[in-house]
């Protein structure tokens, strides 16, 4: 019955999704479910796929091996911290889909990944890669072994972003970076670093526009970094770069976020606390400071659900020869 439930859940999600008819949905499931377009590993799904296909990685208590993406794919998982963020229910199953390293290789430009947990690292080797609503234990590397452009790193939870070679026109926004670092300082880098929440995570940037962030640790800009409308936990602001007049030092995390101590730590801690809160409306254009603030509708999405419909309730009952199924569904923007 459990295998049937997982299978039914993801098939219905796929049917409900707003997906083009020419695309093939390829399911990845390592729990023993087999069938047409169902694969035990992401690498097998990638190798069988055509450009434009969707790879749906299904919940499993066994981690999936990493893979090398060599096609233009949309890769989606069920989200993360699903149990911790209840109520309300986010998915009928609270089990994530955990993967290892992902390498974006030649042929994968234009790919996106969302809703996955990873016990590894993501390596961006090509242009136009979107990493969104993922939870990572390892770093995201931009410009890995070659200069890349137009990377989007948005609404993720993890230790941070690093560079290998230069990365131009990078958009790093609405992430929660925790217990790590962001270091993009080489010559030739350029991009935007906006509306991020950084806890125990140092940041060093070159040639970036930096707006509406909460810096819980050090921030080291270069002379050609433009920064304004940021909050800092430290008492003294940096001196380099083009500094606007709207940066605020000495703002403790406890005055901004719902929770800052205890265990287990998860993304829900970093919702803005209710009541008097200096971060509310303090960003450029009146948006909130930190990962939840956005003027374009891309605030951090707690639980990391990808932007496809989800089933948050699945009840089954057998009466004689009749199987009664009750579903609760919602869309996720």
LOVOKOL-881535 format. One record per residue: residue in three letters; x, y, z of N, C-alpha, C in turn. Coordinates in steps of 0.2 Angstrom, whole numbers, plus 5000, padded with zeros to 4 digits. Layout:
AlaXYZXYZXYZ/...
END
This chain:
Unk500449945000500050005000500450065000/Unk501050065004501450125004501750134997/Unk501950084993502250094987501750124982/Unk501150094983500550124979500450194980/Unk500450214986500350284988500850334985/Unk501550314985502050354983501950364975/Unk501850304972501750304965501150344963/Unk500550334966499950374964500150444965/Unk500450464971500550534972500950574966/Unk501450544964501850574959501550574952/Unk501250514951500950514944500350564944/Unk499950574949499450624949499750694949/Unk500350704952500650774952500850784945/Unk501150734941501450744935500850764930/Unk500250724931499650744927499450814928/Unk499450834934499150894936499650954934/Unk500250944933500750994931500551024925/Unk500751094924500651124918501251114914/Unk501251054911501851034907501651034899/Unk502151044895502051044888501950974886/Unk501450964881501350894878501950864875/Unk502450904873503050874869503550844875/Unk503450864881503950844886503750774888/Unk504250744890504250674893504350684901/Unk503950654905504050654912504450594914/Unk505050594916505450534918505450534926/Unk505250474929505250474936505850434938/Unk506150454944506650424947506450404954/Unk506550334955506250304961506750244962/Unk507050244968507450184970507150144975/Unk506450144976506150104981505850034978/Unk506050024972505849954969505249964964/Unk504950024963504450034958504750034951/Unk504450004947504649994940504150014935/Unk504350024929503850034924504150084918/Unk503650104914503850144908504150214911/Unk504750234908504950294910505150304918/Unk505250254921505450254928506150224929/Unk506550264932507250244932507550244940/Unk508050194941508250194948508750244950/Unk509050274945509550334946509450394942/Unk509650444944509650504940510050504934/Unk510650464934511050464928510650424923/Unk510350374924509950334919509450374916/Unk509050414920508550464918508850514913/Unk509350544915509750594911509950564904/Unk510250504904510450474898509950454894/Unk509350434896508750424892508350484890/Unk508450534893508050594892508250634885/Unk507750674883507850714877507850794880/Unk508150834877508150904879507350924880/Unk507250964886506650984887506250934892/Unk506450874893506150834897506150854905/Unk505650824908505650834916505850774919/Unk506250784924506450724928506150734935/Unk505750694937505350694944505650644949/Unk506050674954506450634959505950624965/Unk505750554966505250544971505550534978/Unk505150544983505350534990505650464991/Unk506250464995506550394997506950405003/Unk506950355007507350355013508050335012/Unk508150315005508850295003509050354998/Unk509650385000509950434995510050414988/Unk509950454983510150444976510850464975/Unk511150424971511850444969511850504965/Unk512350544965512450604961512450584953/Unk512450644949512450624942512750684938/Unk512850674932513150724927512550744923/Unk512350804923511750824918512050854912/Unk511850814906512150834900511550854895/Unk510950864897510350874893510050944896/Unk509650974892509251034895508651004899/Unk508651004905508150964909507851014914/Unk507250994916506951024922506850964927/Unk507250974933507350924938506950944944/Unk506450904947506050924952506050874958/Unk506050894964505950844969505350864974/Unk505250834979504650854983504750904988/Unk505350934989505450984994505850955000/Unk505950995005506350975011506051015017/Unk506250985023506051015029505251015029/Unk504950955026504250955025503950945032/Unk504250895036503950885043503950945047/Unk504550975047504751025052504251095051/Unk504051105044503651155043502951145043/Unk502751085046502051075047501851095054/Unk501151115056500651125051500751195047/Unk500451205041499951155038500351105034/Unk500051055032500351005028500651025021/Unk501251015019501451035013501450985008/Unk501650915010501550865005501250805009/Unk500950755005500650695009501150655012/Unk501750655009502350625012502850675014/Unk503150665020503650715022504350695021/Unk504450635017505150615015505350655009/Unk506050675010506350715004506650664999/Unk506850694994507250654989507950684990/Unk508450644992509150674993509650644988/Unk510050684985510450664980511150684982/Unk511650654978512350674979512550734975/Unk513150734972513450794968513050794962/Unk512950854959512650864953513150904949/Unk513350884943513750924938513350944932/Unk513351004931513051034925513551034919/Unk513550994914514050984909513751014903/Unk514251014898514051044891513451004889/Unk512951044886512351014884511751034888/Unk511951054895511451064900511251134901/Unk511551184897511351254897510651264897/Unk510351294902509551304902509251264906/Unk509551214910509251174915509151204921/Unk508651174925508451194932508351144936/Unk508451154943508351104948508051134954/Unk507551104956507151134962506851074966/Unk506851084973506451044977506850984980/Unk507550984978507950924981508350944987/Unk508450894991508950894996509650864993/Unk510150884995510850864993511350854998/Unk511650794999512150785003512850795000/Unk512850824994513450844990513450914988/Unk513750924982513950994980513650994973/Unk513451054971513251074964513751104960/Unk513951084954514551114950514251144944/Unk514251214943513951244937514551254932/Unk514551214927515051224922514851254915/Unk514251274915513951304909513551364910/Unk513251394905512851454906512151434908/Unk511751484910511051484911510751424915/Unk511051414921510851364925510451394931/Unk509851364933509551384938509451334944/Unk509651354950509651314956509151344961/Unk508651314962508051354966507751304971/Unk507651324977507251294982507551224983/Unk508251224984508551164986508851164993/Unk508951114996509351115002509951075001/Unk510551105002511251075001511651075008/Unk511951015008512451015013513151035011/Unk513251035004513851065001513751124998/Unk514251154995514251224991513951214984/Unk513751274982513651284975514251314972/Unk514551284967515151314963514951344957/Unk515051414956514951444950515551444946/Unk515551444939516051454935516551394936/Unk516351334937516751284939517151254933/Unk517851274933518351254928518251294921/Unk517751344921517651384915517251444917/Unk517351494914516951554915516251544913/Unk515751554917515051544915514651614916/Unk514051614914513651674915512851654916/Unk512551704919511751694919511551634924/Unk511951624929511751574934511251614939/Unk510751574941510251594945510251544951/Unk510351574957510351534963509851574968/Unk509351544969508751574972508351524977/Unk508151554982507751524987508051454990/Unk508651454991508951384993509151395000/Unk509351335003509551335010510251295010/Unk510751325012511351285012511951325015/Unk512551305014513151335017513351395013/Unk513251405006513451455003513651444995/Unk513951494992514151494985514851504985/Unk515251474981515951484979516051494972/Unk516651514970516851524963517451474962/Unk517451454955518051414953518451464948/Unk518051474942518251534938517751584939/Unk517751634934517351694935516651674933/Unk516151714936515451704934515151774933/Unk514851784927514551844926513851844926/Unk513551904927512851914927512451864932/Unk512751844938512451794942511951834946/Unk511351794948510851824952510851774958/Unk511051794964510951764970510551794975/Unk509951764976509451804979508951754983/Unk508751784989508251754993508451684995/Unk509051674997509351615000509451625007/Unk509451565011509651565018510351525018/Unk510851565019511551535019511751525026/Unk511951475029512051455036512651415037/Unk513051435042513651395044514151375038/Unk514351435034514751425028515051485026/Unk515051495020515351565017515151575010/Unk515151635008515051655001515651684999/Unk516051664993516651694991516651694984/Unk516551754981516551764974516951834973/Unk517551824972518051884973518451894967/Unk518451844962518951844957518851904952/Unk519351924948519251964942518751944937/Unk518351984935517851964930517151944932/Unk517051934939516451924942515951984941/Unk515351964941514852024941514151994943/Unk513752024946513052004948512752044953/Unk512152014955511752044960511651994966/Unk511752024972511651984978511152014983/Unk510551994982509952034985509551984990/Unk509352014995508851984999509051915002/Unk509651905004509851845007509851855015/Unk509751795018509851795025510551745027/Unk511051775030511651745031511751745039/Unk511851675041511951665048512551625049/Unk513051645053513651615054513951595047/Unk513951645042514151635035514451705033/Unk515151705032515451755030515351765022/Unk515451835020515351845013515851895010/Unk516151875004516651915001516451924994/Unk516351984991516051984984516452044980/Unk516552034974516852074969516352094964/Unk516252164963515852184957515152164957/Unk514852164963514152144964513752204967/Unk513152204965512652244968512352214974/Unk512352244980512152204986511652244990/Unk511052214990510452254993510052204997/Unk509752235003509252205006509452135010/Unk510052125012510252065015510352075022/Unk510252025026510452015033511151985034/Unk511652015036512251985037512451975044/Unk512351905046512551885053513251885055/Unk513651885049514451875050514751935046/Unk515351925044515751975041515551985034/Unk515552045031515452055024516052095022/Unk516452075016517052105014516952115006/Unk516752185005516652204998517252224995/Unk517352224988517952254985517752324983/Unk518252364981518152434979517552444974/Unk517452394970516952404964516252374966/Unk516152364972515552334975515052384977/Unk514452384975513952434977513452404982/Unk513452434988512952404993512652454997/Unk511952434998511552475002510952445004/Unk510552465009509952435012510052365015/Unk510652365018510852295022510852305029/Unk510652255033510752245040511352205042/Unk511652225047512252195049512252175057/Unk512452115059512452105066513052135069/Unk513652145065514252175068514152245069/Unk514552275074514452345076514752395071/Unk515252375067515552425062515452405055/Unk515252445051515152435044515852435040/Unk515852395035516452395030516552465027/Unk517152475025517252535022517352535014/Unk517552485011517652475004516952475000/Unk517052494994516552494989516152554989/Unk515552554985515152614985514552594990/Unk514652634996514152615001513652665001/Unk513052645001512452685002512352715009/Unk511852755010511652785016511152745020/Unk510952685018510452655021510652585024/Unk511252575026511452515029511452525036/Unk511352475040511252475047511652425051/Unk512052445055512452395059512152385066/Unk512452335069512252315076511452295077/Unk511252255072510552225072510652155074/Unk510452135080510452065082509952025078/Unk510151955077509751915074509051905078/Unk509151905084508551895088508051945088/Unk508252005085507752055084507352055077/Unk507552005073507352005066506951935065/Unk507251875068507051815066506651775071/Unk506151735069505751695074506051655079/Unk506651625077507051585082507751585080/Unk508251585084508951585083509351535087/Unk509051505092509351455096508951395097/Unk509251335098508851275100509051225094/Unk508651175094508751115089508151085088/Unk508051055082508451055076508351115072/Unk508951145070508951205066508651185059/Unk508151235056507851225050507651295047/Unk507451295041507351355038506751395041/Unk506251365044505751405048505951445053/Unk506551435056506851485061506851555058/Unk506951565051507151625049506651665045/Unk505951645047505451685046505551745050/Unk505251805047505251865051504851855058/Unk505051875063504651875069504151925069/Unk503551905072503051955073503152005078/Unk502652055077502752115082503252165079/Unk503552205083504052255081504652225078/Unk504752235072505352205068505652255064/Unk506352275065506652325061506752305054/Unk506652245052506752225045506152235041/Unk505552235044504952245040504952315036/Unk504952305029504952365025505552405025/Unk506052385027506752425028507152415022/Unk506952375017507352365011507252415006/Unk507652415000507552464995506852454992/Unk506452504991505752504988505252474993/Unk505452475000504952455005504952375006/Unk505352335003505252265004505652245010/Unk505452195013505752165019506552155018/Unk506952155023507652135023507652065024/Unk508052025021508151955021507851915016/Unk507851855017507651805012506951805010/Unk506451825015505751825013505551895009/Unk505951945009505752005005505851994998/Unk505452024994505452024987504952064984/Unk505252104979504752154975504552114969/Unk504752054967504552014961504251954963/Unk504051934969503651874970504151814972/Unk504751824973505251774974505451764981/Unk505051784986505351774993505451694994/Unk505851684999506051615001505451575002/Unk505451514999504851475000504951415005/Unk504751425011504851375016504651305015/Unk505051255015504951195014505151175007/Unk505351225003505651214996505251174991/Unk504551174991504151144986504251174980/Unk504351134974504451164968503851194965/Unk503851234960503251274958502851224953/Unk502651174956502151124953501651114958/Unk501051084956500551064961500751014965/Unk500551014972500750964976500150934979/Unk500150864982499650834985499850834993/Unk499450874997499650875004499250835008/Unk498750795005498350755009498150695004/Unk498250635007498150575003497850515008/Unk497250505008496950455012496650395008/Unk496750335010496450275006496050235011/Unk495550205008495150165012494850115007/Unk494850045009494549995005493949965008/Unk493449975004492749945006492549895001/Unk492549835003492449774998492949774993/Unk492649784987493149784981493249854978/Unk493049904983493149974981493650004985/Unk494150044981494650084984494450154984/Unk494350184990494150254990494750294992/Unk494850344988495450394988495250464989/Unk495450494995495350564996495950604995/Unk495950654991496550694989496450764991/Unk496950804994496950874995497550894991/Unk497450944986497950974982498051044982/Unk498651074981498651144980499251164975/Unk499151224972499651244968500251284972/Unk500851284969501451314973501751364968/Unk501751424969502051474965502851474966/
END
